[in-house]
Amino acid sequence: WDRMMAANPALRSAPGRTEATPSLPPIDAFVELEQVRGHHAVSEVDGTLQALAQVLAGESLLTPAIFTAGRQLMEDTVPPEWEKHWEGPEGPVSYCKGVVHRMVAVNAMVERTRRGSLLAGAVRLEEFFHPETFLNALRQQMARDAGVAIDTLTLVTAWDGSLGSRGVRIEGMRVQGAVFDGVKLRDTAASAPPFATTPTC
């Protein structure tokens, strides 16, 4: 954790904006809120691990909360307090890596939204803490841009780029137990990896 945080010192800094601004487009508001939520997740993990380090160094007293968190980590379990901020991998090491990876990605997305270029490039859903909320924000923004009621929209997927500049390009999606080349879904060999990456859609 310390090495990851040392490589990304900005992750300990609070976001510049602490709550969504009503005038922001839905996608921009979502990304800024995602940054705030991610910062809370980073702070929770960082606080727990620093408290444990202080106890082990004899600089702080062992409290029931620190004891419980330490026991859960030794059992290779993610503390429930962490999962309140993001439901990630079950193992603490993978969870910590996932939090840092997403937080770095979200910080970059915040910069892209401030330049008005988030949807100009492809988006990876795995880089969000709450990808389902992104899809809802996208729906709201598409309805607003088209001047139609949100309930009249239908989700359409195009693997051939036929939608042009409308919507968003998604990359990095994976399919399990099959291979999809953008045209046809095929079975995989028994020795193939369980997941295959799909083309950008």
Disulfide bonds with the S-S distance in Angstrom:
none
